[in-house]
Amino acid sequence: MNWVYILRCGDDSLYTGWTNDLPRRLASHQAGKGGKYTRSHLPVELVYQETYDTPTQARQREWALKQLSREEKLALIAGRGTI
């Protein structure tokens, strides 16, 4: 299983990533050992996730989510987005 996820950081910014082990990756982010960005924006909270069968699908969706505006990401998180 592969996940695309969005984290809300301590400064209310949003971080989008993908992984094939979401619990491990989330623990890594929360411990300050995740992505370079999240290390300096702790704490982080998982606010959105999607699952995909292949890493390629997850990476493509991650890229698409990163193209969204903050408002579009917030709508997606709130369940109002259809992107």
N, C-alpha and C positions, 0 to 999 in steps of 0.2 A: 504494500500500500504506500502511496505517496501523497503528501499533503502540501497544499498551499495555505499559508496562514497570514493573518494580520495581527500584530501586537500593538497595544496602546502603551506607549512609553510614559515614564514618570513626568515628562514635560508636556504630555498630551499629544505628542507627535505620533505618527503611525509608521510602523515598519512592516514590510511585506517580504516573505521568504518562502522557501519550499524545503522539504525534507522527506526522507523515507522513514524517519523515526521521530514522530512529533513529541512524545513525552521526553525523550532524551534531549532533543533540540531545545525544547522549552526550558528544561532544567538548566541547560547550558547557558541560555540567554539570561535566565534569572540569577545565575551564579556569576554573571559578568564575564563569562567565557564564550559567549556567542559571537554574533557579528560585531564588527568594529563600531558600528553606529550604536547598537544597543548597549554596549559596555559603558558608554558615557551618557546614557539616557535611562538609567535604572530608576525605579523598578519597572518591569514589563508585565503586561497582562494579556493573555490570549483572548482576543475578542471576535475572531472569525477564522473558520477553517473550511476547506473543501478537500475531497479525496479524489485521487486519480489512479488509474491502473498502472501507468508507466511514468518514469521520471521525465520523459520528453513532454508528455501532456502537462505535468505539473510545472515544468519550467516555462512552457508556453503560456500557461495561465498566470504564472507569477509575473511574467513580462507584461501581459495584458493589464493586470491589476496595477502594476507600477505606472502605467500610462494614465490611469484615472486621476481625476482631481481629488483633493481631500474631501470635498462635498460628496462626490460620487462614492468614494470609499465609505464614508459615514452612512450614506443611504444603504449601501450593500450590507454593512454591519448591522444596521437597524432592521434589515429585512425588507426594505423598500426598493432596493436596487434590483435590476434585472440584467445587469451587464455581465 
